[in-house]
Amino acid sequence: MTPEDPSMRRRGLCLVLVAPSGAGKTSVSRALLGREEELSLSISATTRAARPGEVHGVHYFFHGLEEFEAMEAAGHFLETAHVYGRRYGTPRAPVEEALAAGRDVLFDVDWQGHLLLQEAMPGDVVGVFLMPPSIPELERRLRARGTDSEEEIVRRMGKARDDASHWREFDHVLVNTDFAETVDTVQAILRAARTARTRNLWLGDFVAGMG
C-alpha cells in the first residue's frame, strides 16, 4: 500500500459550527470553505419559497410542505427544524455519499440541529461553538448591521443567551475575539479531526504491511 492507494481513503466528517446570531459564524464558514478544497457546505431543504436569485440545489432544495413531510417520514433527512413557520432539513443521501468518499461537510445549524446530527451520525460529528467576546459586543454587532428592527434585536439577544447556555454540548468552544485567529483555530480543529484513528480504517493494514 502507498499513500496514494484509494484503499487508504479516510472517512469524511461532519464539521458543525454553531453560534448566536452576530457571533461571526457565516464569515468564519465562508473563510474556511475558501481554504479547504475537501470541505463543502451542506445544502438544506426548505419549505419556504425561493428568493430572487436563489437556485434549487445550489442555495437550498425547495419543496412544498406535503413533499417535505413525506420525505421526512421516509427518513430522507438527518435532522429537521421549524423556523418561523417554515420547515428546514438536512438531506441524508448527499452527506452520507460525501463522507463515504472521504469528503468533509460543513453544517450551519443551531444547537438542536447539532444534537440531532450527533444522534443520526454517531462518531462523524465534530462540533464547534463560537462565542461572541461579550453580550454587549454582540448587541453592538447586531445594531451595526442596520438591518434589524429593535424588536428583532431584542429577540436575537434573548436567543443568544439561550444558545450560549448549551456550550457544554460541543467538542470545542471558541471565543471569536480575533476573526483571523478564529478561522485558523477552526481549520486546525478540522485538520486534526481528519487524522483520528477511527476515520482511517486503512491504518491497520498499512502498519501490518510495514513488516
C-alpha positions in Angstrom: 0.0 0.0 0.0 1.1 3.6 -0.8 -0.3 6.9 0.5 -1.9 7.3 -3.0 -3.7 4.0 -2.7 -7.5 4.6 -3.0 -8.0 1.9 -0.3 -6.3 4.4 2.2 -9.0 7.0 1.8 -10.3 8.2 5.1 -13.9 8.6 6.1 -15.1 12.2 5.9 -16.5 14.1 8.8 -19.3 16.5 9.7 -18.0 19.8 10.9 -20.8 21.6 12.7 -20.5 25.3 13.5 -23.0 26.8 15.9 -23.1 30.4 17.2 -25.6 33.0 18.3 -26.6 35.4 15.6 -24.0 38.1 15.2 -21.1 36.0 16.6 -19.4 35.6 13.1 -20.4 32.1 12.1 -21.2 32.9 8.5 -18.0 34.8 8.0 -15.9 32.0 9.6 -17.7 29.4 7.4 -17.0 31.3 4.2 -13.3 31.8 5.1 -13.0 28.1 5.9 -14.7 27.0 2.7 -12.3 29.2 0.7 -9.3 27.4 2.3 -10.3 23.8 2.3 -10.9 22.1 -1.0 -12.2 18.9 0.6 -14.8 20.8 2.6 -18.3 21.6 1.2 -21.3 23.3 2.7 -24.4 21.1 3.4 -27.3 22.3 1.3 -30.5 22.3 3.4 -34.0 21.6 2.2 -36.8 24.1 3.0 -40.5 24.7 2.5 -40.1 28.4 2.1 -40.3 29.9 -1.4 -37.1 30.7 -3.3 -36.0 34.3 -3.1 -34.8 36.2 -6.2 -31.5 34.8 -7.4 -31.8 31.6 -5.3 -31.3 28.3 -7.3 -32.8 24.9 -6.3 -29.9 22.6 -5.4 -27.4 25.4 -5.1 -28.7 27.6 -2.3 -31.5 25.3 -1.0 -33.6 22.3 -2.0 -37.0 23.9 -2.3 -40.0 21.6 -1.5 -43.7 22.0 -0.8 -44.8 21.2 2.7 -46.5 17.9 1.7 -43.4 16.7 -0.2 -41.2 17.7 2.7 -43.2 15.8 5.2 -43.3 12.8 3.0 -39.5 12.9 2.7 -39.2 13.3 6.5 -41.5 10.3 7.1 -39.4 8.2 4.7 -36.2 9.0 6.7 -34.6 11.2 4.0 -33.4 13.8 6.5 -30.7 13.7 9.1 -32.4 16.4 11.1 -35.3 18.8 10.7 -36.4 22.0 12.3 -39.3 24.5 12.4 -38.1 28.1 11.9 -40.5 31.0 11.7 -43.3 28.8 10.4 -41.2 27.0 7.8 -39.6 23.6 7.7 -35.9 23.0 7.2 -33.9 19.8 7.0 -30.6 18.2 6.1 -30.9 15.7 3.2 -29.3 12.4 4.3 -28.0 11.0 1.0 -25.6 13.8 -0.1 -24.0 13.8 3.3 -23.5 10.0 3.5 -22.1 9.9 0.0 -19.6 12.7 0.8 -18.4 11.0 4.0 -18.0 7.6 2.3 -15.9 9.3 -0.5 -13.6 11.0 2.1 -15.0 14.5 1.8 -16.0 16.7 4.7 -19.3 18.5 5.1 -19.8 21.8 6.9 -23.1 22.4 8.7 -24.7 25.7 9.6 -27.4 24.7 12.1 -28.4 25.6 15.7 -27.6 23.7 18.9 -30.7 21.5 18.4 -29.6 20.5 14.9 -26.1 19.7 16.3 -27.7 17.2 18.8 -29.8 15.6 16.1 -26.8 15.3 13.8 -24.9 13.6 16.6 -27.7 11.1 17.0 -28.0 10.4 13.3 -24.3 10.2 12.5 -22.6 9.0 15.7 -18.8 9.3 15.5 -18.9 11.5 12.4 -19.7 14.9 14.0 -17.2 17.5 15.3 -19.0 20.3 17.0 -17.6 23.8 17.3 -19.4 26.5 19.3 -18.4 30.2 18.6 -19.0 32.6 21.4 -19.0 36.4 21.0 -16.5 38.3 23.0 -19.3 39.6 25.3 -23.1 40.2 25.2 -22.6 44.0 24.8 -20.3 43.4 21.8 -22.8 41.0 20.3 -25.5 43.7 20.6 -23.2 46.2 19.1 -22.6 43.9 16.1 -26.3 43.3 15.6 -27.0 47.1 15.7 -24.1 47.8 13.3 -25.8 45.7 10.6 -28.6 48.2 10.4 -31.0 45.6 9.0 -32.9 44.5 12.2 -35.7 46.3 14.0 -35.4 47.0 17.7 -37.9 44.1 18.3 -35.8 41.8 16.2 -32.6 42.8 18.1 -34.2 42.1 21.4 -35.4 38.7 20.2 -32.0 37.8 18.9 -30.3 38.9 22.1 -32.6 36.7 24.1 -32.0 33.7 21.8 -28.2 34.4 22.0 -28.3 34.0 25.8 -30.2 30.7 25.5 -27.9 29.4 22.8 -24.8 30.2 24.9 -26.2 28.0 27.7 -25.6 24.9 25.5 -21.8 25.4 25.2 -21.1 22.2 27.2 -22.6 20.1 24.4 -19.8 20.8 22.0 -16.3 19.3 21.5 -14.8 22.7 21.0 -15.7 26.2 22.2 -14.0 29.3 20.9 -14.5 33.0 21.8 -14.5 34.9 18.5 -12.4 37.9 19.6 -10.0 37.9 16.6 -11.5 36.7 13.3 -8.3 35.5 11.7 -7.3 33.6 14.8 -10.7 32.0 15.0 -10.6 30.8 11.4 -7.1 29.4 11.9 -8.2 27.6 15.0 -11.3 26.1 13.4 -9.2 25.0 10.4 -6.7 23.3 12.9 -9.6 21.5 14.6 -10.8 20.2 11.2 -7.3 19.0 10.2 -6.7 17.3 13.5 -10.0 15.6 13.3 -9.1 14.1 9.9 -6.2 12.2 11.5 -8.4 10.4 14.1 -7.7 6.7 14.1 -11.4 5.9 13.7 -11.6 7.9 10.4 -8.6 6.0 8.9 -9.6 2.3 8.8 -6.7 1.5 6.4 -4.1 2.1 9.2 -4.2 -1.5 10.4 -3.3 -3.0 7.1 -0.8 -0.2 6.5 1.1 -0.8 9.7 1.0 -4.6 9.1 2.5 -4.1 5.7 5.4 -2.3 7.2 6.9 -5.6 8.3 
